[in-house]
Amino acid sequence: MSSETLFVILGLVNIPLYLFMGKLIFESWEGFGNAIHFWFKPDRWSAFDGEYWDDLVAEFKLAIFVAICAGAVYGEHYLILDKLIK
């Protein structure tokens, strides 16, 4: 099995983890949608609208979410290929 195939399989197998972490971090789909909205909205516009701190918190939550999900897949990939197969 190639390394890329393993990444795809692990990415799909971890969907329940992504949903759990999303619920834990964002508390609802609306919170996730707000984070995506603020990610695309320039910070200056948020500052002019009086939403700068909401923007900052939402983007931080999104960054943490992506880091946890990517870290889980990478960590599992590392364990499977480097530790279990050798």
Buried (B, 14 or more C-beta within 10 A) or exposed (E): EEEEEBBEBBBEEBEEBBEEBBEEBBEEEEBBEBBEEBEEBEEEEBEEEEBBEBBBEBBEBBEEBEEBBEEBBEEBBEEBEEEEEE
